[in-house]
Amino acid sequence: MPPPWLLVNGAGGGVGGFTVQLAKEAGAIVIATASPRSTDTVRAFGADHIVDYTATTIAEAVKDPVDVVVNLVAGSREDTEALLDVTKPGGVLVSATSPGGEFPERDATVIFFSVRSDPVQLAHIVDRVEAGHVRLDISDRCPLADARLVHEQSEAGAIRGRVLLIPER
């Protein structure tokens, strides 16, 4: 059986980076959307193909429908429909964002979910990070006193990756 093809929409973010790595570990062929500033990181995480969403649409870049789409980008119902257009009949679209509504006219399973913190799952992820099986995209470390500045920079789109806030002793 050939490996599944998976599209990660929003691969340049923190959850997207984990998704790419875990999908590759599971044997999937991964197509990832990312901006040019995230391309190197997403490629290092294992993406087989990268779509620069600032230069092209997913529909233009993904010619053959994929088995699974993981959507991590907020959007409209039309955006969800565009992702369904690149999902194989019988495929699955999993979205962490919810434009609401049903898609009964589509031959795909559509799952909208909200993140739920599960201590056992989080401990498993920590173990995988500590063992070097999953990497983090940490761009900087700053004192906790700089949290407001870091938040403002993040909102302005000036931060690539994650910033660790370190408590002062």
DSSP file with accessible surface (Angstrom, degrees, kcal/mol):
  #  RESIDUE AA STRUCTURE BP1 BP2  ACC     N-H-->O    O-->H-N    N-H-->O    O-->H-N    TCO  KAPPA ALPHA  PHI   PSI    X-CA   Y-CA   Z-CA
    1    1 A M              0   0  227      0, 0.0     0, 0.0     0, 0.0     0, 0.0   0.000 360.0 360.0 360.0 131.7    0.0    0.0    0.0
    2    2 A P        -     0   0  109      0, 0.0     0, 0.0     0, 0.0     0, 0.0  -0.321 360.0 -94.4 -70.4 155.4    1.4    3.4   -0.9
    3    3 A P        -     0   0   59      0, 0.0    25,-0.1     0, 0.0     2,-0.1  -0.347  45.7-103.5 -67.0 150.2    2.0    6.0    1.8
    4    4 A P        -     0   0   63      0, 0.0    25,-2.8     0, 0.0     2,-0.5  -0.410  26.5-129.0 -72.1 150.8   -0.8    8.5    2.4
    5    5 A W  E     -a   29   0A  93     23,-0.2    63,-1.9    -2,-0.1    62,-1.1  -0.875  27.7-171.1 -99.2 131.7   -0.4   12.0    1.2
    6    6 A L  E     -ab  30  68A  22     23,-2.9    25,-3.0    -2,-0.5     2,-0.5  -0.988  13.4-154.4-129.1 133.1   -1.1   14.7    3.8
    7    7 A L  E     -ab  31  69A   0     61,-2.6    63,-3.1    -2,-0.4     2,-0.7  -0.931   5.5-161.9-105.7 125.3   -1.4   18.4    3.4
    8    8 A V  E >   -ab  32  70A   0     23,-2.9    25,-2.6    -2,-0.5     2,-0.8  -0.929   5.4-160.6-107.1 107.1   -0.6   20.6    6.5
    9    9 A N  E 3  S+ b   0  71A  20     61,-2.9    63,-2.8    -2,-0.7    64,-0.2  -0.809  83.1  22.6 -89.8 108.9   -2.1   24.0    6.0
   10   10 A G  T >  S+     0   0   19     -2,-0.8     3,-1.3    23,-0.4     6,-0.4   0.725  73.3 155.8 103.5  36.0   -0.2   26.3    8.4
   11   11 A A  T <   +     0   0    1     22,-1.4    23,-0.2    -3,-0.8     9,-0.2   0.689  61.9  70.5 -69.9 -17.9    2.9   24.2    8.8
   12   12 A G  T 3  S+     0   0   17     21,-0.7    -1,-0.3     4,-0.1   149,-0.2   0.618  86.2  81.9 -78.1  -9.3    5.0   27.2    9.8
   13   13 A G  S <> S-     0   0   35     -3,-1.3     4,-2.5     1,-0.1     5,-0.2  -0.280  97.1 -96.1 -87.8 178.3    3.4   27.5   13.2
   14   14 A G  H  > S+     0   0   20      2,-0.2     4,-1.7     1,-0.2     5,-0.1   0.938 124.4  40.7 -62.1 -48.8    4.1   25.6   16.3
   15   15 A V  H  > S+     0   0   88      1,-0.2     4,-2.7     2,-0.2    -1,-0.2   0.909 114.0  55.4 -68.0 -37.3    1.3   23.0   15.9
   16   16 A G  H  > S+     0   0    1     -6,-0.4     4,-2.6     1,-0.2    -2,-0.2   0.903 104.5  53.0 -61.8 -39.4    2.1   22.8   12.2
   17   17 A G  H  X S+     0   0    3     -4,-2.5     4,-2.0     1,-0.2    -1,-0.2   0.916 111.3  45.7 -62.7 -43.2    5.7   22.0   13.0
   18   18 A F  H  X S+     0   0   56     -4,-1.7     4,-2.8     2,-0.2     5,-0.3   0.918 111.4  53.6 -62.4 -43.1    4.7   19.1   15.3
   19   19 A T  H  X S+     0   0   29     -4,-2.7     4,-2.6     1,-0.2     5,-0.2   0.921 108.3  48.8 -60.9 -44.7    2.2   17.9   12.7
   20   20 A V  H  X S+     0   0    0     -4,-2.6     4,-2.4     2,-0.2     5,-0.2   0.949 114.0  46.3 -59.3 -48.7    4.8   17.7    9.9
   21   21 A Q  H  X S+     0   0   17     -4,-2.0     4,-2.3     1,-0.2    -2,-0.2   0.925 114.8  45.4 -63.2 -44.4    7.2   15.8   12.1
   22   22 A L  H  X S+     0   0   74     -4,-2.8     4,-1.7     2,-0.2    -1,-0.2   0.889 112.4  51.7 -69.4 -36.0    4.6   13.3   13.4
   23   23 A A  H  <>S+     0   0   12     -4,-2.6     5,-2.5    -5,-0.3     4,-0.4   0.918 110.8  48.2 -66.1 -41.5    3.2   12.7   10.0
   24   24 A K  H ><5S+     0   0   64     -4,-2.4     3,-1.5    -5,-0.2    -2,-0.2   0.925 109.4  52.7 -63.9 -43.2    6.6   12.0    8.6
   25   25 A E  H 3<5S+     0   0  111     -4,-2.3    -1,-0.2     1,-0.3    -2,-0.2   0.858 106.8  53.7 -60.1 -33.6    7.3    9.6   11.4
   26   26 A A  T 3<5S-     0   0   87     -4,-1.7    -1,-0.3    -5,-0.2    -2,-0.2   0.509 125.1-103.7 -80.3  -5.3    4.0    7.8   10.6
   27   27 A G  T < 5S+     0   0   40     -3,-1.5    -3,-0.2    -4,-0.4    -2,-0.1   0.540  70.2 145.0  99.6   8.4    5.2    7.4    7.0
   28   28 A A      < -     0   0    8     -5,-2.5     2,-0.6    -6,-0.2    -1,-0.3  -0.399  52.8-123.7 -77.7 155.5    3.1   10.1    5.2
   29   29 A I  E     -a    5   0A  38    -25,-2.8   -23,-2.9    -2,-0.1     2,-0.5  -0.903  38.6-147.4 -93.1 123.2    4.3   12.1    2.3
   30   30 A V  E     -a    6   0A   0     -2,-0.6    19,-2.0    16,-0.3    18,-1.8  -0.851  23.0-172.3-110.4 126.5    3.8   15.7    3.5
   31   31 A I  E     -ac   7  49A  13    -25,-3.0   -23,-2.9    -2,-0.5     2,-0.4  -0.946  21.1-168.6-104.7 129.9    2.9   18.8    1.6
   32   32 A A  E     -ac   8  50A   0     17,-2.8    19,-3.0    -2,-0.5     2,-0.4  -0.968  18.2-142.1-125.9 136.1    3.2   21.9    3.8
   33   33 A T  E     + c   0  51A   1    -25,-2.6   -22,-1.4    -2,-0.4   -21,-0.7  -0.812  38.3 148.3 -92.4 138.1    2.0   25.4    3.3
   34   34 A A  E     - c   0  52A   2     17,-2.3    19,-0.8    -2,-0.4    20,-0.4  -0.978  45.2-110.0-161.1 155.8    4.4   28.0    4.7
   35   35 A S    >>  -     0   0   18     -2,-0.3     3,-1.8    17,-0.2     4,-1.0  -0.440  45.9 -98.8 -81.7 165.4    5.6   31.5    4.0
   36   36 A P  G >4 S+     0   0   76      0, 0.0     3,-0.6     0, 0.0     4,-0.5   0.859 123.2  58.5 -56.0 -33.2    9.2   32.1    2.7
   37   37 A R  G 34 S+     0   0  131      1,-0.2     4,-0.2     2,-0.1     3,-0.0   0.707 111.9  41.0 -71.9 -15.3   10.5   32.9    6.2
   38   38 A S  G <> S+     0   0    7     -3,-1.8     4,-2.6     2,-0.1     5,-0.3   0.507  87.8  94.9-104.7  -7.1    9.3   29.5    7.5
   39   39 A T  H <X S+     0   0   24     -4,-1.0     4,-2.7    -3,-0.6     5,-0.2   0.899  84.2  47.9 -56.2 -48.6   10.3   27.3    4.5
   40   40 A D  H  > S+     0   0  127     -4,-0.5     4,-2.4     1,-0.2    -1,-0.2   0.915 114.3  46.8 -62.1 -41.9   13.7   26.2    5.8
   41   41 A T  H  > S+     0   0   35     -4,-0.2     4,-1.8     2,-0.2    -1,-0.2   0.940 113.0  48.2 -65.5 -46.2   12.3   25.2    9.2
   42   42 A V  H  <>S+     0   0    1     -4,-2.6     5,-1.9     1,-0.2     4,-0.4   0.913 112.7  49.2 -63.2 -39.4    9.3   23.3    7.7
   43   43 A R  H ><5S+     0   0  136     -4,-2.7     3,-1.7    -5,-0.3    -1,-0.2   0.928 108.9  52.6 -64.4 -42.4   11.7   21.5    5.3
   44   44 A A  H 3<5S+     0   0   56     -4,-2.4    -1,-0.2     1,-0.3    -2,-0.2   0.825 103.1  58.9 -64.1 -28.0   14.0   20.6    8.2
   45   45 A F  T 3<5S-     0   0   19     -4,-1.8    -1,-0.3    -5,-0.1    -2,-0.2   0.580 130.5 -93.6 -76.9 -10.5   11.0   19.2   10.0
   46   46 A G  T < 5 +     0   0   24     -3,-1.7   -16,-0.3    -4,-0.4    -3,-0.2   0.471  64.4 160.4 118.7   1.3   10.5   16.8    7.1
   47   47 A A      < -     0   0    9     -5,-1.9    -1,-0.2     1,-0.2   -16,-0.2  -0.331  25.7-159.0 -59.0 134.0    8.1   18.3    4.6
   48   48 A D  S    S+     0   0   69    -18,-1.8     2,-0.3     1,-0.3   -17,-0.2   0.813  78.1  19.0 -81.2 -35.1    8.4   16.7    1.2
   49   49 A H  E    S-c   31   0A  96    -19,-2.0   -17,-2.8     2,-0.0     2,-0.4  -0.997  70.2-155.4-137.9 140.6    6.8   19.5   -0.7
   50   50 A I  E     -c   32   0A  39     -2,-0.3     2,-0.6   -19,-0.2   -17,-0.2  -0.971   2.4-156.3-123.5 131.7    6.3   23.1    0.4
   51   51 A V  E     -c   33   0A   9    -19,-3.0   -17,-2.3    -2,-0.4     2,-1.2  -0.933  13.4-144.0-104.2 119.1    3.7   25.5   -1.0
   52   52 A D  E >>  -c   34   0A  47     -2,-0.6     3,-1.9   -19,-0.2     4,-1.5  -0.726  13.8-167.0 -81.0  99.0    4.5   29.2   -0.6
   53   53 A Y  T 34 S+     0   0  130     -2,-1.2    -1,-0.2   -19,-0.8   -18,-0.1   0.656  82.1  64.5 -68.0 -12.1    1.0   30.4    0.1
   54   54 A T  T 34 S+     0   0   89    -20,-0.4    -1,-0.3     1,-0.1     3,-0.1   0.653 112.7  33.7 -80.9 -14.4    2.2   34.0   -0.5
   55   55 A A  T <4 S+     0   0   79     -3,-1.9     2,-0.3     1,-0.3    -2,-0.2   0.616 126.5  13.4-113.2 -19.6    2.9   33.2   -4.1
   56   56 A T  S  < S-     0   0   43     -4,-1.5    -1,-0.3     4,-0.0     2,-0.2  -0.978  72.4-106.1-153.0 162.0    0.3   30.7   -5.1
   57   57 A T     >  -     0   0   73     -2,-0.3     4,-1.8     1,-0.1     5,-0.2  -0.547  31.7-117.7 -87.2 160.5   -3.0   29.1   -4.0
   58   58 A I  H  > S+     0   0   30      1,-0.2     4,-3.1     2,-0.2    -1,-0.1   0.918 115.9  56.3 -61.7 -41.7   -3.2   25.6   -2.6
   59   59 A A  H  4 S+     0   0   58      1,-0.2    -1,-0.2     2,-0.2    24,-0.0   0.871 108.7  46.5 -60.7 -36.8   -5.4   24.6   -5.5
   60   60 A E  H  4 S+     0   0  108      1,-0.2    -1,-0.2    -3,-0.1    -2,-0.2   0.862 118.7  41.4 -72.1 -33.4   -2.8   25.8   -8.0
   61   61 A A  H  < S+     0   0   44     -4,-1.8     2,-1.0     1,-0.2    -2,-0.2   0.814 106.5  61.8 -86.3 -32.4    0.0   24.0   -6.2
   62   62 A V     <  +     0   0   11     -4,-3.1    -1,-0.2     1,-0.2     4,-0.1  -0.810  56.7 167.0-102.1  96.7   -1.7   20.7   -5.3
   63   63 A K        +     0   0  155     -2,-1.0    -1,-0.2     1,-0.1    -2,-0.1   0.835  64.9  51.5 -79.4 -36.1   -2.6   19.1   -8.6
   64   64 A D  S    S-     0   0  131      1,-0.0    -1,-0.1    22,-0.0    24,-0.1  -0.907  95.2-111.5-106.1 129.4   -3.4   15.6   -7.2
   65   65 A P        -     0   0   56      0, 0.0    22,-0.3     0, 0.0     2,-0.2  -0.171  32.6-132.7 -58.0 149.8   -5.8   15.4   -4.3
   66   66 A V  E     - d   0  87A   1     20,-3.1    22,-3.4     1,-0.1   -60,-0.1  -0.621   9.6-126.9-103.9 162.5   -4.4   14.2   -1.0
   67   67 A D  E    S+     0   0A  44    -62,-1.1    25,-2.2     1,-0.2     2,-0.4   0.872  91.9  19.4 -73.7 -40.3   -5.7   11.6    1.5
   68   68 A V  E     -bd   6  92A  38    -63,-1.9   -61,-2.6    23,-0.2     2,-0.4  -0.997  59.7-163.9-138.0 138.3   -5.7   13.9    4.5
   69   69 A V  E     -bd   7  93A   0     23,-2.5    25,-3.1    -2,-0.4     2,-0.6  -0.989   4.1-164.6-119.2 130.3   -5.7   17.7    5.1
   70   70 A V  E     -bd   8  94A  22    -63,-3.1   -61,-2.9    -2,-0.4     2,-0.6  -0.975  12.7-160.7-111.4 115.6   -4.9   19.2    8.5
   71   71 A N  E     +bd   9  95A   4     23,-3.2    25,-2.6    -2,-0.6    26,-0.4  -0.878  26.4 160.7-104.3 121.5   -6.0   22.8    8.6
   72   72 A L        +     0   0   38    -63,-2.8     2,-0.5    -2,-0.6   -62,-0.1   0.154  50.8  94.7-119.1  14.6   -4.4   25.1   11.2
   73   73 A V  S    S-     0   0   62    -64,-0.2    24,-0.2    24,-0.1     2,-0.0  -0.939  75.0-123.5-115.5 125.7   -5.3   28.4    9.5
   74   74 A A        +     0   0   80     -2,-0.5     2,-0.3    22,-0.1    -2,-0.1  -0.365  51.2 137.4 -62.9 141.8   -8.4   30.4   10.4
   75   75 A G        -     0   0   36     -2,-0.0     2,-0.1     3,-0.0    23,-0.0  -0.954  47.1 -76.8-167.1-172.5  -10.6   31.0    7.4
   76   76 A S     >  -     0   0   44     -2,-0.3     4,-1.9     1,-0.1     5,-0.2  -0.320  48.7 -96.6 -93.5 176.0  -14.0   31.2    6.0
   77   77 A R  H  > S+     0   0   79      1,-0.2     4,-2.5     2,-0.2     5,-0.2   0.892 126.9  56.4 -59.4 -38.0  -16.4   28.5    4.8
   78   78 A E  H  > S+     0   0  123      1,-0.2     4,-2.2     2,-0.2    -1,-0.2   0.874 103.7  52.9 -63.6 -36.9  -15.0   29.1    1.3
   79   79 A D  H  > S+     0   0   86      2,-0.2     4,-1.7     1,-0.2    -1,-0.2   0.907 109.3  49.1 -64.0 -40.9  -11.5   28.4    2.5
   80   80 A T  H  X S+     0   0    2     -4,-1.9     4,-2.3     2,-0.2    -2,-0.2   0.919 109.7  51.8 -64.2 -41.6  -12.6   25.1    4.0
   81   81 A E  H  X S+     0   0   50     -4,-2.5     4,-1.7     1,-0.2    -2,-0.2   0.897 106.5  54.1 -62.3 -37.4  -14.3   24.3    0.7
   82   82 A A  H  X S+     0   0   45     -4,-2.2     4,-0.5     1,-0.2    -1,-0.2   0.884 108.5  49.2 -64.7 -35.9  -11.1   25.0   -1.2
   83   83 A L  H >< S+     0   0    7     -4,-1.7     3,-1.1     1,-0.2    -2,-0.2   0.888 107.9  53.7 -69.6 -36.5   -9.3   22.6    1.1
   84   84 A L  H >< S+     0   0    7     -4,-2.3     3,-1.5     1,-0.2    -2,-0.2   0.832  98.5  65.4 -65.5 -28.7  -12.0   20.0    0.4
   85   85 A D  H 3< S+     0   0  100     -4,-1.7    -1,-0.2     1,-0.3    -2,-0.2   0.747 105.2  43.4 -64.0 -24.7  -11.3   20.5   -3.3
   86   86 A V  T << S+     0   0    6     -3,-1.1   -20,-3.1    -4,-0.5     2,-0.5   0.256  95.4  98.1-104.4  12.0   -7.8   19.1   -2.8
   87   87 A T  E <  S-d   66   0A  11     -3,-1.5   -20,-0.2   -22,-0.3     3,-0.1  -0.858  78.9-116.9-100.0 131.4   -9.0   16.2   -0.6
   88   88 A K  E >   -     0   0A  80    -22,-3.4     3,-2.7    -2,-0.5    -2,-0.1  -0.266  40.5 -88.5 -60.0 150.4   -9.5   12.8   -2.3
   89   89 A P  E 3  S+     0   0A 103      0, 0.0    19,-0.2     0, 0.0    -1,-0.1  -0.393 122.6  21.8 -56.2 132.1  -13.0   11.4   -2.4
   90   90 A G  E 3  S+     0   0A  54     17,-3.8    18,-0.2     1,-0.2    -2,-0.1   0.436 103.3 127.2  84.4  -0.7  -13.3    9.4    0.8
   91   91 A G  E <   - e   0 108A   7     -3,-2.7    18,-2.7    16,-0.6     2,-0.4  -0.023  56.0-113.7 -79.7-171.9  -10.5   11.5    2.4
   92   92 A V  E     -de  68 109A  42    -25,-2.2   -23,-2.5    16,-0.2     2,-0.5  -0.984  15.6-165.4-132.5 134.9  -10.4   13.4    5.7
   93   93 A L  E     -de  69 110A   0     16,-3.0    18,-2.9    -2,-0.4     2,-0.5  -0.989  10.8-172.0-116.3 121.2  -10.1   17.1    6.5
   94   94 A V  E     -de  70 111A  34    -25,-3.1   -23,-3.2    -2,-0.5     2,-0.4  -0.969   8.1-172.1-113.1 126.6   -9.3   17.8   10.1
   95   95 A S  E     -de  71 112A   0     16,-3.2    18,-2.2    -2,-0.5   -23,-0.2  -0.974  29.3-166.7-128.6 131.1   -9.5   21.5   11.1
   96   96 A A  S    S+     0   0   37    -25,-2.6     2,-0.3    -2,-0.4    19,-0.2   0.398  85.1  64.6 -86.7  -0.4   -8.5   23.2   14.3
   97   97 A T  S    S-     0   0   28    -26,-0.4    16,-0.1   -24,-0.2     3,-0.1  -0.900  76.0-149.2-119.0 151.3  -10.5   26.2   13.1
   98   98 A S        +     0   0   84     -2,-0.3   -21,-0.1     1,-0.1     3,-0.1  -0.878  26.6 171.9-131.8 106.1  -14.2   26.1   12.7
   99   99 A P        -     0   0   41      0, 0.0   -22,-0.2     0, 0.0    -1,-0.1   0.532  53.6-131.2 -81.1  -3.9  -16.1   28.1   10.1
  100  100 A G        +     0   0   28      1,-0.2    -3,-0.0    -3,-0.1     2,-0.0  -0.010  58.4  84.2  79.8 170.4  -19.1   26.0   11.2
  101  101 A G        -     0   0   47     -3,-0.1     2,-0.3     2,-0.0    -1,-0.2  -0.042  69.3 -87.3  87.5 169.4  -21.6   24.2    9.1
  102  102 A E        -     0   0  156     -2,-0.0     3,-0.1     3,-0.0     0, 0.0  -0.731  15.7-150.1-111.5 164.1  -21.7   20.8    7.4
  103  103 A F    >   +     0   0   10     -2,-0.3     3,-1.8     5,-0.1     5,-0.3  -0.461  33.2 153.7-131.9  59.1  -20.5   19.7    4.1
  104  104 A P  T 3   +     0   0  113      0, 0.0    -1,-0.1     0, 0.0     4,-0.0   0.762  69.6  63.8 -65.2 -21.7  -22.9   16.8    3.1
  105  105 A E  T 3  S+     0   0  113     -3,-0.1     2,-0.4     2,-0.1    -2,-0.0   0.575  90.6  84.6 -77.3  -7.8  -22.3   17.4   -0.6
  106  106 A R  S <  S-     0   0   67     -3,-1.8     2,-1.5     2,-0.1    -3,-0.1  -0.768  75.8-137.6-100.0 140.4  -18.6   16.4   -0.2
  107  107 A D  S    S+     0   0  114     -2,-0.4   -17,-3.8   -23,-0.1   -16,-0.6  -0.537  75.3  90.2 -91.5  65.8  -17.3   12.8   -0.2
  108  108 A A  E    S-e   91   0A  21     -2,-1.5     2,-0.5    -5,-0.3   -16,-0.2  -0.980  79.4-112.7-154.5 151.3  -15.0   13.5    2.7
  109  109 A T  E     -e   92   0A  79    -18,-2.7   -16,-3.0    -2,-0.3     2,-0.5  -0.788  32.5-161.7 -86.7 127.5  -15.0   13.2    6.4
  110  110 A V  E     -e   93   0A  38     -2,-0.5     2,-0.5   -18,-0.2   -16,-0.2  -0.965   8.3-175.8-116.2 123.4  -14.8   16.7    8.0
  111  111 A I  E     -e   94   0A  76    -18,-2.9   -16,-3.2    -2,-0.5     2,-0.4  -0.981   6.4-171.2-123.4 121.2  -13.7   17.0   11.6
  112  112 A F  E     +e   95   0A  58     -2,-0.5     2,-0.3   -18,-0.2   -16,-0.2  -0.922  19.2 170.0-106.2 135.0  -13.6   20.3   13.5
  113  113 A F        -     0   0   85    -18,-2.2     2,-0.4    -2,-0.4    -2,-0.0  -0.971  29.4-136.9-143.5 160.0  -12.0   20.2   16.9
  114  114 A S        -     0   0  108     -2,-0.3     2,-0.1   -17,-0.0   -17,-0.1  -0.903  39.4-100.2-112.1 147.2  -10.8   22.4   19.7
  115  115 A V        -     0   0  120     -2,-0.4     2,-0.4   -19,-0.2   -19,-0.0  -0.409  36.3-168.3 -68.2 138.6   -7.6   21.8   21.5
  116  116 A R        -     0   0  167     -2,-0.1     2,-0.6     2,-0.0    -1,-0.0  -0.998  21.4-128.1-129.5 125.4   -7.9   20.0   24.8
  117  117 A S        -     0   0   98     -2,-0.4     3,-0.1     4,-0.0    -2,-0.0  -0.648  27.1-175.7 -77.5 117.5   -5.0   19.8   27.2
  118  118 A D     >  -     0   0   35     -2,-0.6     4,-3.0     1,-0.1     5,-0.3  -0.962  18.7-150.4-114.9 114.5   -4.5   16.2   28.2
  119  119 A P  H  > S+     0   0  103      0, 0.0     4,-2.4     0, 0.0     5,-0.2   0.856  96.4  50.9 -55.3 -37.6   -1.7   15.8   30.8
  120  120 A V  H  > S+     0   0  114      2,-0.2     4,-2.1     1,-0.2     5,-0.1   0.940 113.4  44.3 -67.5 -45.2   -0.9   12.2   29.6
  121  121 A Q  H  > S+     0   0  107      2,-0.2     4,-2.2     1,-0.2    -1,-0.2   0.908 113.5  50.9 -65.7 -40.6   -0.6   13.3   26.0
  122  122 A L  H  X S+     0   0   86     -4,-3.0     4,-2.6     1,-0.2    -2,-0.2   0.908 109.2  50.7 -64.2 -39.7    1.4   16.4   26.9
  123  123 A A  H  X S+     0   0   51     -4,-2.4     4,-2.6    -5,-0.3    -1,-0.2   0.897 108.5  53.0 -63.9 -37.9    3.8   14.3   29.0
  124  124 A H  H  X S+     0   0  109     -4,-2.1     4,-2.1     2,-0.2    -2,-0.2   0.919 109.5  48.2 -62.6 -42.3    4.2   12.0   26.0
  125  125 A I  H  X S+     0   0   63     -4,-2.2     4,-2.6     2,-0.2    -2,-0.2   0.926 110.3  51.5 -64.4 -43.6    5.1   14.9   23.8
  126  126 A V  H  X S+     0   0   71     -4,-2.6     4,-3.1     1,-0.2     5,-0.2   0.934 109.2  51.0 -58.3 -44.8    7.6   16.2   26.4
  127  127 A D  H  X S+     0   0   95     -4,-2.6     4,-2.0     1,-0.2    -1,-0.2   0.910 110.6  49.0 -59.1 -41.3    9.2   12.8   26.5
  128  128 A R  H  <>S+     0   0   37     -4,-2.1     5,-2.2     2,-0.2     6,-1.2   0.881 112.4  47.8 -68.4 -37.4    9.5   12.8   22.6
  129  129 A V  H ><5S+     0   0   42     -4,-2.6     3,-1.5     4,-0.2    -2,-0.2   0.949 112.2  49.0 -66.0 -48.0   11.0   16.3   22.7
  130  130 A E  H 3<5S+     0   0  149     -4,-3.1    -2,-0.2     1,-0.3    -1,-0.2   0.843 110.3  51.7 -62.1 -31.7   13.5   15.3   25.4
  131  131 A A  T 3<5S-     0   0   62     -4,-2.0    -1,-0.3    -5,-0.2    -2,-0.2   0.539 116.1-116.3 -81.5  -6.6   14.4   12.1   23.5
  132  132 A G  T < 5S+     0   0   53     -3,-1.5    -3,-0.2    -4,-0.4    -2,-0.1   0.585  84.6 117.0  83.2  11.3   15.1   14.2   20.3
  133  133 A H  S   <S+     0   0  113     -5,-2.2     2,-0.4     1,-0.2    -4,-0.2   0.751  79.2  35.1 -81.6 -26.7   12.3   12.6   18.3
  134  134 A V  S    S-     0   0    4     -6,-1.2     2,-0.3    -9,-0.1    -2,-0.3  -0.999  79.5-151.3-128.9 130.2   10.3   15.9   18.0
  135  135 A R        -     0   0  122     -2,-0.4     2,-0.3  -118,-0.1  -114,-0.1  -0.753   5.9-138.4-103.5 151.4   12.1   19.2   17.6
  136  136 A L        -     0   0   83     -2,-0.3     2,-1.1    -7,-0.1  -122,-0.0  -0.778  14.0-130.2-103.1 151.3   10.9   22.6   18.7
  137  137 A D        +     0   0   34     -2,-0.3    25,-3.5  -123,-0.1     2,-0.6  -0.757  38.1 170.9-100.6  83.0   11.3   25.8   16.7
  138  138 A I  E     +f  162   0B  49     -2,-1.1    25,-0.2    23,-0.2    23,-0.1  -0.868  12.2 173.0-100.4 117.7   12.7   28.1   19.3
  139  139 A S  E     -     0   0B  59     23,-2.8     2,-0.3    -2,-0.6    24,-0.2   0.706  62.0  -2.8 -96.1 -22.5   13.9   31.4   18.0
  140  140 A D  E     -f  163   0B  84     22,-1.3    24,-2.6     2,-0.0     2,-0.4  -0.990  50.6-137.9-162.4 163.2   14.8   33.2   21.2
  141  141 A R  E     +f  164   0B 152     -2,-0.3    24,-0.2    22,-0.2    22,-0.0  -1.000  29.7 173.3-129.7 130.0   14.9   33.2   25.0
  142  142 A C  E     -f  165   0B  19     22,-2.9    24,-3.2    -2,-0.4    -2,-0.0  -0.951  37.6 -93.1-135.8 156.2   13.9   36.2   26.9
  143  143 A P  E >   -f  166   0B  58      0, 0.0     3,-2.4     0, 0.0     4,-0.1  -0.365  37.8-116.9 -66.3 148.1   13.3   37.2   30.6
  144  144 A L  G >  S+     0   0   85     22,-2.5     3,-2.2     1,-0.3     4,-0.2   0.831 112.9  70.1 -55.1 -30.6    9.7   36.8   31.7
  145  145 A A  G 3  S+     0   0   78     21,-0.3     3,-0.4     1,-0.3    -1,-0.3   0.737  92.8  58.6 -61.3 -19.9    9.7   40.6   32.4
  146  146 A D  G <> S+     0   0   64     -3,-2.4     4,-2.6     1,-0.2    -1,-0.3   0.289  71.1 111.1 -91.7  11.6    9.8   41.0   28.6
  147  147 A A  H <> S+     0   0   34     -3,-2.2     4,-2.7     1,-0.2     5,-0.2   0.887  75.5  51.5 -55.2 -42.6    6.5   39.1   28.0
  148  148 A R  H  > S+     0   0  196     -3,-0.4     4,-2.5    -4,-0.2    -1,-0.2   0.944 111.8  46.3 -62.0 -46.4    4.6   42.2   27.0
  149  149 A L  H  > S+     0   0   86      2,-0.2     4,-2.6    -4,-0.2    -2,-0.2   0.925 112.7  50.0 -62.1 -44.3    7.2   43.1   24.4
  150  150 A V  H  X S+     0   0   16     -4,-2.6     4,-2.5     1,-0.2    -1,-0.2   0.922 110.9  50.1 -61.4 -42.7    7.4   39.6   23.0
  151  151 A H  H  X S+     0   0  105     -4,-2.7     4,-2.6    -5,-0.2    -2,-0.2   0.928 110.8  48.9 -62.2 -44.7    3.6   39.5   22.8
  152  152 A E  H  X S+     0   0   88     -4,-2.5     4,-1.7     2,-0.2    -2,-0.2   0.911 112.0  48.7 -62.0 -42.5    3.5   42.8   20.9
  153  153 A Q  H  <>S+     0   0   79     -4,-2.6     5,-2.7     2,-0.2     6,-0.4   0.904 111.1  51.0 -64.2 -39.2    6.2   41.6   18.5
  154  154 A S  H ><5S+     0   0   70     -4,-2.5     3,-1.6     1,-0.2     5,-0.2   0.932 108.6  50.3 -63.9 -46.6    4.3   38.3   17.9
  155  155 A E  H 3<5S+     0   0  142     -4,-2.6    -1,-0.2     1,-0.3    -2,-0.2   0.844 109.0  53.2 -60.4 -32.4    1.1   40.2   17.2
  156  156 A A  T 3<5S-     0   0   83     -4,-1.7    -1,-0.3    -5,-0.2    -2,-0.2   0.489 116.2-116.3 -81.5  -3.4    3.0   42.3   14.7
  157  157 A G  T < 5S+     0   0   37     -3,-1.6    -3,-0.2    -4,-0.3    -2,-0.1   0.695  78.8 126.8  77.5  20.3    4.3   39.2   12.9
  158  158 A A      < +     0   0   71     -5,-2.7     2,-0.5    -6,-0.2    -4,-0.2   0.458  50.7  80.5 -90.3  -1.0    7.9   40.0   13.8
  159  159 A I        -     0   0   27     -6,-0.4     2,-0.5    -5,-0.2     4,-0.1  -0.915  57.3-163.9-114.6 130.5    8.7   36.7   15.5
  160  160 A R        -     0   0   53     -2,-0.5     2,-0.1     2,-0.1  -147,-0.1  -0.955  67.0  -9.8-106.3 120.0    9.6   33.5   13.6
  161  161 A G  S    S-     0   0   10     -2,-0.5     2,-0.3  -149,-0.2   -23,-0.2  -0.453 103.6 -39.6  90.7-163.7    9.3   30.4   15.8
  162  162 A R  E     -f  138   0B 125    -25,-3.5   -23,-2.8    -2,-0.1   -22,-1.3  -0.761  43.1-146.2-105.5 148.2    8.7   30.3   19.6
  163  163 A V  E     -f  140   0B  31     -2,-0.3     2,-0.5   -24,-0.2   -22,-0.2  -0.956  13.7-142.5-112.2 125.5   10.2   32.5   22.3
  164  164 A L  E     -f  141   0B  64    -24,-2.6   -22,-2.9    -2,-0.5     2,-0.6  -0.763   9.9-147.0 -86.5 127.9   10.9   30.9   25.6
  165  165 A L  E     -f  142   0B  65     -2,-0.5   -21,-0.1   -24,-0.2   -24,-0.0  -0.869  14.1-156.7 -97.0 120.8   10.2   33.3   28.6
  166  166 A I  E     -f  143   0B  79    -24,-3.2   -22,-2.5    -2,-0.6   -21,-0.3  -0.862  13.4-127.6-104.3 121.3   12.6   32.5   31.4
  167  167 A P        -     0   0   84      0, 0.0     2,-0.2     0, 0.0    -1,-0.0  -0.400  26.8-117.2 -65.3 143.9   11.6   33.5   35.0
  168  168 A E              0   0  110      1,-0.1     0, 0.0    -2,-0.1     0, 0.0  -0.518 360.0 360.0 -77.7 150.7   14.1   35.6   36.8
  169  169 A R              0   0  292     -2,-0.2    -1,-0.1     0, 0.0     0, 0.0  -0.697 360.0 360.0-104.3 360.0   15.7   34.1   39.9
